[in-house]
Amino acid sequence: MSSMIVFGLGIAAVGFGGKAIVQVAKLLKPVNFKFPKLGMSVGDVNYYRGGFQPKMTKREAAMVLGCSPKSPLSRINELHKKVMVANHPDRGGSPYLAAKINEAKDLLEKHADS
């Protein structure tokens, strides 16, 4: 009999405690977190907003590989390998992106030789 009374008092205490927590939470101001928008700066990295151009330019090819349009051939090959490892279709990457990465490499190699 006494255990039922103690159990009932425990349930009542939990209920009153929960009600008090809800009332205090209503009094507190909500915290407004500002998350960066897509295409904006995240940390120290800036992301390019736009998609691909219909005909790839040297500038766009350099942006795809993450180098300068005037990079030497060794740097172009090094970055191409690094980007392809991360985006290869056999490892879950997009075939479209892989094609664009290869197109960027070909374009920059053509202009690096001339």
Salt bridges, closest charged atoms under 4 A:
GLU78 OE2 - ARG75 NH1 3.24
ASP90 OD2 - HIS88 ND1 3.83
GLU103 OE1 - LYS100 NZ 3.48
GLU109 OE2 - LYS105 NZ 3.35
